[in-house]
Each structure stands twice: as C-alpha cells, then as structure tokens.
C-alpha cells in the first residue's frame, strides 16, 4: 500500500471536472447500522498531529463487508487512522433511503470530512453539502458538473477501463473455449468502464491470436444479491464460458462461488479477491478506492484546497491494475499483460470506457 501511495504522491493527481451528476435522496426512517466502537471507530494512538481530525464514510447498499469497494474504502480510512491518528468511523446503508439519514448523522457528529461510497450517493452528497457548507464532503465514483459542483465537495474517479482492459486481455489469452463472460451490478457509466474495457481487452488478445472470442454480458441489477450473481455466472459456465469477470460488488461474490462449483475461472474486482476461491480466481481488476480515500483525506488534514474538484486515478498513478501474485495465471500471459500495461501508461493503447468509445476502438 505504501508503495502505491508513494507513487500517487510522486506523480500527483490529475484534476478534472467534466461530467454531470443527477439524482436525489430523501430522508426516511434509517435502517442503517452504526458500527460498534471496536469495529468502526479507531481512536488515535497518540502519534502524529491529527488526533482531533474526524473522517467518516457512508457505504452504499453493498455494505462495509462487500469484499469489494466499500470494504476497500473502509480499509483506507483505517490506514488513515494508523498513519495520522485521525478518528474514523462508518455507517452502513441497507437501502438508498438511508443515504441522507446517515449523512445527517455523521454531520451531527462533527466530522471534518464525510465520504459517500459509490455514484448512487451523488444526489444525497450534493444535498448534504449544501446544507452543511462548513463540512468537507467527498464521493467515490462521481464527478459533478463544474457549474453545479458544491465548493465543499471532492469527487474521486478512476480509469477502471484500464485495469479492465488488462484482465480482458488476460482472459482472451487464457480461455480454452473461446467464450468468456461479464457480470455487472447495475447499468451505469461507471460499470460501462469495466464492461467495455474488458471486452476491448478480450478483442485485443483475440486479434493477437488470430481467432474469435465471444463475450457474454449480463447484469444482476444489484450490488448485493450474491445468489443472483451466482445464478447468472452458473448459466454462463454451463453455456461454455470458462472465464467470467464481475463488476458487481457483493453480487460478484456469487460469481466467484459459481466458478468454484463449476471448476472454472472468475476474475475479481476492486481488490485482490483470490482469497475467496484460491484455485478459481484467475486474477483481479484492482480499483484501489482505499488508496484514494486515504490520500484525499490526508490532503484535507494538511489543509490543502480539495473542494470543488475531481481527482482522477489510473494505472499511471498506481491506483488500478492487477495483483503482482496470480498463481493461476501463466507466467507468459502475465508478462504479456505487463507489456500491455506499459503501453496503456504511455498512451499507445487507450482503452474504451463506454459503448461509443468501444465502437471507435474496434475500428482500429
């Protein structure tokens, strides 16, 4: 982790404010669960000079133990506590209606920076920021329109299409059946990065190998329904796919379970998920939300002006990629993937991030 943070510090962060966010969240009776003091709050150890700084986060409906994005973000705050002594905590959202309620609770608790995890919280974060102009807010996976972005909100985005292209390339070079799959959580511009980056990577490998490899894609319409993810992936495996990549949060855990039962391969997401099925996870498309949450929070502690801008992280910043250790991946395929990674960093290959850019990429 320290290595990745050092890379981010050395290379800096690219700020961009381009896309427009919409949506709203209404306050209702909360079903969110505040974590216990042992689990969700860390007191300062006495080291550092930030023991009075408080940082907190609200999960999306996947929960803090989703083995994916929320969990990675919470680990980032835990690391912040260890490094700086800042007090950290979280609230879980069981349903979208909990977002506003949880954000209000954290504001009442006098937090210095409040994180919303996931683009689905964009409306709720925007509303909370307007109501509490003296509190800094930040959101993972969302950027606001430059004209409407509150001055006390920071967006964090990732070029997830880059790591997705890598795992797609790996899938294409590894498949024996020439059929691979993709399972998404819910359709959105964010998940488009994973789907089309992956598909382009598969295509790139197929072109190298001079053969056709098909990609089956389906959405679970959930980031928490592991049974739905498992059912979709099981059908893909029975239809001939031997590798399935997921970008589905908790629902994706079901994809990995299906791979284990079918004795096929799954590709994890957001963090190294090989521990979920050591013999059946080929690799993972890393999207290190925790690194970003920690770094932006440190910038806030340092007094830097983080509001009203969007930080963007990718391969160049060391915030996406694949794990160094992939015991189920052949050495030659890994080495080929690292060559592709170098070309992406240099800009020779620019992975697509949506349907339009995928169509353009496919013409090359």
Buried (B, 14 or more C-beta within 10 A) or exposed (E): EEEBBEBBEEEEBBBEBEBEBEBEBEBEEBEBBBBEEEEBBBEBEEEBEBBEBBBBBBBBBBBBEBBBBBBBBBBBBBBBBBBBBBBBBBBBBBEBBBBBBBBBBBBEBEBBBBBBBBBBBBBBBBBBBEEBEEBBBBBBBBBBEBEEBBEBBBBBBBBBBBBBBBBBBBBBBBBEBBBBBBBBBBEBEBBBBBBBBBBBBBBBBBEEEEEEBBBBBBBBEBBBBBEBBBBBBBBBBEEBBBBBBBBBBBBBBBBBBBBBBBEBBBBBBBBBBBEBBEEBBBBBBBBBBBBBBBBBBBBBBEEEEBBBBBBBBBBBBBBBBBBEEBEBBEEEBBEBBEEBBEEBBEEEBBBBBBEEBBEEBEEE
